[in-house]
């Protein structure tokens, strides 16, 4: 029979064959993608710096000069509004000195109000007064915006200059206003730009190669944990469930590694349980089949003419066939329960009548094998459940107690009404269950290794019980102490004085206290 480990290994091998030729490419792709993104980001940043620092430098310089001229003009206007006209000269002179400008303020008719020249005699305002007072003044006055910017080449001195004029009004000068003329150099920065370009080419190349180196390191560091995870996943696919996924330096990688480690652990548990299931089922199938074959041969060869012997041998065959049928039916029923294909048929019935009916089926065990069944009842309640399925739960609990009751052969079935619930228990006084095995007791086909051949049942009973009680949404569990027996129980919620009692047990009297309170037992609840 092909094992789960073999199937996973075969699937992993096939997957590896399909991907081995591309695994290096995929790893390189992740690294290359990270490298590409960082490289593109670096290139974009360098291009933007180039555009702003080199290509647009001339324009930026011109705009900077214009802003400075506008600020000076605004300060002069504010000075005229706030100061005495006689104190304007010092303000104009200070502004011209601080900004290396020539500033001239005239009235509406062109008569000088204040003048300051800090361009070393190269200003067009001082070298060509007639143009300023007549030509440029007229152009300024005819401008709709009442201001004028001009960039020109001063042929006389071979300089590039900005000439700015603005019309402002001020009652302190006259009712019509005054004119401001500002002249400053627009120094040529072409040579400076060329030097910056040469430097920037070197800086760009150096920065780009440094960025590439850093990007390669980062991409390797970022993709490294994924490479380890991929290798571990490949080992897991080949059936190595002991493999562990290493954590990285990032929270997301750690989360992924923890999840994969948990998945590997769960797969390992499933494989172990599956192997145990196959071993147990194979044992229980092989034994009756062997006996059926052996007794059939005995009938053929030995007891065919002896009616008594033949009847005895046939009965063994029938018993073993029933055992096989029970095992197969148990597997089918468990599969149906786990697939959600079973529905409950709930009815109301007396708890006392139900428990008495269940125990009546075991009278023959009391008479023939000396088992002692004790029924301890609290006040009767009306249960609302699937009576047939609940009976199946009780039969499995009692059969389990019969199998493991030990020499005492004493079994107690107890009903106790507790606050809000009715608990039904089945207790034996046998070998008990080890603490570490309690969580496995309701697993599919789990059996204690101390099980002997004379134990009745398919090994699926408690798994079926779990599914049936989950279907009812009842709490259940087991309490056990090694050497002192075990108590299997389930609880039904109850509503006091609820006439319908639907979905819960309907109480007829007050609850008694918890009989087991204070017992020194180890328990496991599902």
C-alpha positions in Angstrom: 0.0 0.0 0.0 1.3 3.4 -1.0 2.0 5.5 2.1 1.2 9.2 2.6 5.0 9.8 2.9 5.6 8.0 -0.4 2.8 9.9 -2.2 4.2 13.2 -0.9 7.7 12.2 -1.8 6.6 11.3 -5.3 4.7 14.5 -5.7 7.7 16.5 -4.4 10.0 14.6 -6.8 7.8 15.3 -9.7 7.5 19.0 -8.7 11.3 19.2 -8.3 11.8 17.7 -11.8 9.4 20.3 -13.2 11.1 23.1 -11.4 14.7 22.1 -11.1 15.4 23.7 -14.5 13.7 26.9 -13.4 14.5 27.0 -9.7 17.7 29.0 -10.2 15.8 31.3 -12.5 13.1 31.9 -10.0 15.7 32.6 -7.3 17.5 34.9 -9.6 14.3 36.6 -10.6 13.4 37.6 -7.1 17.0 38.9 -6.6 17.0 40.5 -10.0 13.6 42.1 -9.4 14.7 43.7 -6.1 18.0 44.8 -7.8 16.0 46.2 -10.8 13.7 48.2 -8.5 16.4 49.7 -6.5 18.5 50.5 -9.6 15.5 52.2 -11.3 14.8 54.1 -8.1 18.5 55.3 -8.0 18.4 56.2 -11.7 15.2 58.2 -11.3 16.7 60.2 -8.3 19.9 60.9 -10.3 17.9 62.1 -13.3 15.8 64.4 -11.2 18.9 65.8 -9.6 20.4 66.3 -13.0 17.3 68.1 -14.3 17.1 70.4 -11.3 20.7 71.1 -10.8 22.0 71.4 -14.4 19.3 71.6 -17.0 17.1 74.1 -15.2 19.9 76.1 -13.4 19.8 79.1 -15.8 16.1 79.4 -15.5 16.2 78.9 -11.7 18.9 81.6 -11.4 16.8 84.1 -13.4 13.7 83.4 -11.4 15.8 83.9 -8.2 16.9 87.3 -9.4 13.4 88.3 -10.3 12.2 87.3 -6.8 14.9 89.3 -5.2 14.0 92.4 -7.4 10.3 92.0 -6.4 11.2 91.8 -2.7 13.4 95.0 -3.0 10.5 96.8 -4.8 8.0 95.7 -2.1 10.4 97.0 0.7 10.7 100.4 -1.0 7.0 100.7 -1.4 6.5 99.8 2.3 9.1 102.3 3.2 7.3 105.1 1.4 4.0 104.2 3.1 5.5 104.0 6.6 8.4 106.5 6.6 8.9 110.2 5.9 9.9 110.9 2.3 13.1 112.6 3.5 14.3 109.3 5.1 13.8 107.2 1.9 17.3 107.9 0.7 19.0 105.8 3.4 16.6 102.9 2.8 17.1 102.9 -1.0 20.9 103.1 -0.5 20.9 100.1 2.0 18.8 98.0 -0.3 21.0 98.8 -3.3 24.2 98.1 -1.4 23.0 94.8 0.0 21.9 93.4 -3.4 24.5 95.1 -5.7 21.8 97.0 -7.6 21.1 100.4 -8.9 17.8 101.8 -7.7 16.1 105.0 -8.9 12.8 106.4 -7.6 11.2 109.2 -9.5 7.9 111.0 -9.4 5.3 110.8 -12.1 7.1 113.3 -14.3 10.5 111.6 -14.0 12.0 113.9 -11.4 14.4 112.0 -9.1 13.2 111.2 -5.6 16.0 108.9 -4.5 18.9 107.2 -6.4 21.6 104.7 -5.3 24.1 103.0 -7.6 26.1 100.0 -6.5 26.9 98.5 -9.9 30.2 100.3 -10.3 28.9 102.7 -13.0 27.8 99.9 -15.3 24.1 100.4 -14.7 21.9 101.5 -17.7 20.0 103.7 -15.2 23.0 105.9 -14.7 24.6 105.6 -18.1 21.5 106.2 -20.2 19.2 108.4 -18.2 17.4 109.7 -21.2 16.2 106.2 -22.2 15.1 105.5 -18.6 13.3 108.9 -18.2 11.5 108.9 -21.5 11.6 105.6 -23.5 11.4 103.0 -20.7 9.2 105.3 -18.6 6.6 105.6 -21.4 6.7 101.8 -22.0 6.1 101.2 -18.3 3.2 103.7 -18.0 1.5 102.1 -21.0 1.9 98.5 -19.6 -1.5 97.1 -18.3 0.3 95.5 -15.4 2.0 98.7 -14.4 5.3 96.8 -14.2 7.9 95.7 -16.6 10.8 93.1 -16.7 13.5 93.2 -19.3 16.7 91.2 -19.8 19.1 92.8 -22.2 22.7 92.8 -23.3 24.5 96.0 -22.4 26.6 96.5 -25.5 28.5 99.3 -24.0 29.9 97.3 -21.1 29.3 93.8 -22.4 27.2 92.7 -19.5 23.8 91.0 -19.2 21.4 92.9 -17.0 17.8 92.9 -15.7 15.9 96.2 -15.8 12.7 96.3 -13.8 10.2 99.2 -13.6 7.0 99.5 -11.5 4.4 102.1 -11.0 3.2 102.6 -7.4 1.0 105.1 -5.8 1.7 106.9 -2.5 -0.1 110.0 -1.2 3.1 111.0 0.6 4.7 111.8 -2.8 1.8 112.9 -4.9 -1.6 111.9 -5.8 -0.6 110.2 -9.1 2.1 107.9 -7.6 5.8 107.3 -8.3 8.1 105.1 -10.4 10.7 102.6 -9.2 13.5 101.5 -11.5 15.8 98.7 -10.5 18.8 97.5 -12.4 21.1 94.5 -11.6 23.5 92.2 -13.2 22.4 88.8 -14.5 25.8 87.2 -14.3 26.5 84.5 -16.9 26.6 81.1 -15.3 27.3 79.0 -18.4 30.9 78.3 -17.3 29.7 77.4 -13.8 27.1 75.0 -15.3 29.7 73.4 -17.4 31.9 72.8 -14.4 28.9 71.4 -12.5 28.1 69.1 -15.4 31.6 67.7 -15.5 31.5 67.1 -11.7 28.0 65.7 -11.9 28.9 63.2 -14.5 31.6 61.8 -12.2 29.3 62.1 -9.2 26.4 60.3 -11.1 28.6 57.4 -12.1 30.1 57.0 -8.7 26.7 57.2 -7.0 25.2 54.8 -9.5 27.9 52.1 -9.0 27.7 52.5 -5.2 23.9 52.2 -5.4 24.3 49.1 -7.6 26.7 47.5 -5.0 24.4 48.3 -2.1 21.4 47.1 -4.1 23.1 43.8 -4.8 23.8 43.3 -1.0 20.2 44.3 -0.1 18.7 42.0 -2.8 20.8 39.1 -1.6 19.9 39.8 2.0 16.2 40.1 1.2 16.0 37.0 -1.1 18.3 34.8 1.1 15.5 33.8 3.6 13.2 32.8 0.8 16.0 30.6 -0.6 16.2 28.8 2.7 12.4 28.5 2.9 12.3 27.1 -0.6 15.0 24.5 0.2 13.2 23.4 3.4 9.9 23.2 1.5 11.6 21.0 -1.1 12.8 18.7 1.7 9.3 18.6 3.2 7.9 17.7 -0.3 10.3 14.8 -0.4 8.9 13.5 2.9 11.4 14.8 5.4 9.0 15.9 8.1 11.8 16.7 10.5 12.9 19.7 8.4 12.5 23.1 10.0 12.0 26.4 8.4 14.6 29.0 9.5 13.4 32.4 10.6 14.8 35.5 8.9 15.4 39.1 9.9 11.9 40.3 9.1 8.6 39.8 10.9 6.8 38.5 7.7 9.5 35.9 7.2 9.3 34.8 10.8 5.5 34.5 10.5 5.8 32.4 7.3 8.5 30.2 8.9 6.3 29.6 12.0 3.3 28.8 9.8 5.3 26.3 7.7 6.9 24.7 10.8 3.4 24.2 12.2 2.2 22.8 8.9 5.2 20.4 8.8 4.4 19.3 12.4 0.8 18.7 11.6 1.6 16.7 8.5 4.0 14.6 10.5 1.3 13.9 13.1 -1.2 13.0 10.3 1.3 10.7 8.8 2.0 9.0 12.1 -1.7 8.6 12.8 -2.3 7.3 9.3 0.4 4.7 9.8 -1.1 3.7 13.1 -4.5 3.5 11.5 -3.3 1.3 8.7 -1.4 -0.9 11.1 -4.4 -1.3 13.5 -6.9 -1.8 10.7 -4.6 -4.2 8.9 -4.2 -6.2 12.1 -8.0 -6.3 12.8 -8.6 -7.2 9.1 -5.9 -9.8 8.9 -6.8 -11.7 12.1 -10.5 -12.4 11.3 -9.7 -13.2 7.7 -7.0 -15.6 8.8 -9.4 -17.3 11.2 -12.2 -17.4 8.6 -9.9 -19.0 6.2 -8.5 -21.5 8.7 -11.9 -22.6 10.0 -13.3 -22.8 6.5 -10.4 -25.2 5.6 -11.1 -27.2 8.8 -14.8 -27.5 7.8 -13.6 -28.7 4.4 -11.0 -31.1 5.6 -12.0 -32.2 9.1 -15.4 -31.4 10.5 -17.6 -31.7 7.4 -19.1 -35.0 8.7 -19.3 -33.9 12.3 -22.3 -31.7 12.9 -21.2 -30.5 16.3 -17.7 -29.5 15.2 -19.0 -28.1 12.0 -21.5 -25.9 13.9 -18.7 -24.7 16.2 -16.4 -23.8 13.3 -19.2 -22.1 11.4 -20.0 -20.0 14.5 -16.4 -18.8 14.6 -16.6 -17.8 11.0 -19.9 -15.9 11.7 -18.3 -14.2 14.7 -15.3 -13.1 12.7 -17.5 -12.0 9.8 -19.5 -9.9 12.2 -16.3 -8.4 13.5 -15.2 -7.5 9.9 -18.7 -6.0 9.3 -18.5 -4.0 12.4 -15.2 -2.5 11.4 -16.3 -1.6 7.9 -19.6 -0.2 9.1 -17.7 1.9 11.7 -15.4 3.3 9.1 -18.3 4.2 6.8 -20.3 5.8 9.6 -17.3 7.8 10.8 -16.7 9.0 7.2 -20.3 10.0 6.9 -20.2 11.9 10.1 -17.1 13.7 9.2 -18.4 14.7 5.8 -21.5 16.3 7.3 -23.8 13.8 5.6 -25.7 12.8 8.8 -28.7 14.7 10.3 -30.2 14.4 13.7 -33.8 13.4 14.4 -34.4 15.0 17.8 -37.3 13.9 20.1 -38.2 14.4 23.8 -37.7 11.4 26.1 -37.1 10.6 29.8 -33.6 10.5 30.9 -34.3 7.7 33.4 -36.2 5.6 30.8 -33.4 6.1 28.3 -30.6 5.0 30.7 -32.5 2.0 32.0 -33.2 0.9 28.5 -29.5 1.1 27.6 -28.4 -0.9 30.6 -31.0 -3.6 30.0 -29.0 -4.6 26.9 -26.1 -5.6 29.2 -28.0 -8.0 31.4 -26.5 -11.0 29.6 -23.0 -9.7 30.5 -24.0 -9.6 34.1 -25.4 -13.1 34.1 -22.7 -14.8 32.0 -19.5 -12.9 32.8 -20.1 -11.4 36.2 -20.1 -7.7 35.3 -21.7 -5.4 37.8 -23.6 -2.5 36.3 -24.7 0.2 38.8 -27.2 3.0 37.8 -27.1 6.2 39.9 -30.0 8.6 39.0 -30.7 12.1 40.0 -34.2 13.6 39.5 -35.6 12.8 36.1 -35.3 15.3 33.3 -36.7 15.3 29.8 -33.9 15.1 27.2 -34.2 16.6 23.7 -31.8 14.8 21.4 -31.6 12.1 18.8 -32.3 9.1 21.0 -30.8 6.6 18.6 -27.5 8.5 18.3 -27.4 9.2 22.0 -27.9 5.5 22.6 -25.0 4.8 20.3 -22.8 7.2 22.4 -23.8 5.3 25.6 -23.2 1.9 24.1 -19.7 3.0 23.0 -18.9 4.5 26.5 -20.2 1.3 28.2 -18.4 -1.0 25.8 -15.2 0.9 26.4 -15.7 0.5 30.1 -16.4 -3.2 29.7 -13.1 -3.6 27.8 -11.0 -1.8 30.3 -12.8 -2.5 33.6 -10.1 -4.9 34.8 -10.7 -7.5 37.4 -13.3 -5.5 39.3 -15.8 -5.7 36.4 -17.7 -2.9 38.1 -19.2 -0.1 35.9 -21.2 2.9 37.1 -23.6 4.8 34.9 -24.5 8.1 36.6 -26.9 10.9 35.9 -26.4 14.2 37.8 -28.2 17.5 37.5 -25.8 20.4 37.8 -26.4 24.1 37.5 -27.7 24.6 34.0 -26.7 21.2 32.7 -27.4 17.5 33.1 -24.3 15.3 33.1 -24.3 11.6 32.2 -21.2 9.6 33.1 -19.9 6.1 32.6 -17.2 5.1 35.0 -14.9 2.0 35.2 -12.4 1.0 37.8 -9.8 -0.5 35.5 -6.3 0.4 34.5 -7.0 4.1 33.7 -5.3 6.2 31.0 -1.9 7.8 31.1 -2.0 11.6 31.2 -0.1 12.2 28.0 -2.5 9.9 26.1 -5.7 11.7 27.2 -5.6 14.2 24.3 -5.5 11.2 21.8 -8.3 9.2 23.3 -10.9 10.5 20.9 -8.7 10.2 17.8 -9.6 8.0 14.9 -8.7 4.4 15.6 -6.6 5.2 18.7 -6.0 2.3 21.0 -3.9 1.9 24.0 -1.0 -0.4 23.3 -2.1 -2.5 26.2 -5.1 -3.6 24.2 -5.5 -7.4 23.9 -7.3 -9.5 21.4 -10.3 -10.1 23.7 -11.1 -6.4 23.7 -14.4 -6.0 21.8 -14.9 -3.4 19.2 -13.4 -1.8 16.1 -11.4 0.9 17.7 -13.5 3.6 16.1 -16.1 3.9 18.8 -14.8 7.0 20.6 -14.1 8.7 17.3 -17.8 8.1 16.4 -18.8 9.4 19.9 -16.8 12.6 19.3 -18.6 13.2 16.0 -22.0 12.5 17.3 -21.6 14.7 20.4 -20.1 17.5 18.2 -23.2 17.1 16.0 -25.4 17.6 19.1 -23.1 20.4 20.3 -22.8 18.7 23.7 -19.7 19.2 25.9 -17.9 15.9 26.6 -14.6 14.6 27.9 -12.8 12.0 30.0 -11.4 12.0 33.5 -8.8 9.4 34.4 -6.2 8.5 36.9 -3.7 5.7 36.1 -4.6 2.6 38.1 -8.0 4.0 39.3 -10.1 3.8 36.2 -11.7 6.4 33.9 -14.9 8.4 33.7 -16.3 9.3 30.3 -19.0 12.0 30.3 -21.1 14.4 28.3 -23.4 17.3 29.3 -26.7 18.6 28.0 -27.6 22.2 28.6 -30.9 22.7 30.5 -33.5 25.5 30.8 -35.4 25.5 34.0 -39.2 25.5 33.7 -39.0 25.6 29.9 -42.1 23.8 28.6 -40.7 23.0 25.2 -37.3 22.0 26.3 -36.1 22.1 22.7 -32.4 21.9 22.2 -31.8 21.3 25.9 -32.7 19.1 28.8 -35.9 20.1 30.5 -35.6 19.9 34.3 -38.3 18.6 36.6 -36.5 19.4 39.9 -33.7 21.4 41.4 -30.1 20.4 40.6 -28.0 18.5 43.0 -24.4 19.5 43.8 -21.4 18.2 41.8 -20.8 14.7 43.2 -17.2 14.6 41.8 -16.2 17.9 43.2 -12.8 17.8 44.9 -11.8 14.5 43.4 -8.1 14.2 42.6 -8.3 13.2 39.0 -6.7 14.3 35.8 -9.2 15.3 33.1 -9.4 16.0 29.5 -12.3 17.9 27.9 -13.1 18.1 24.2 
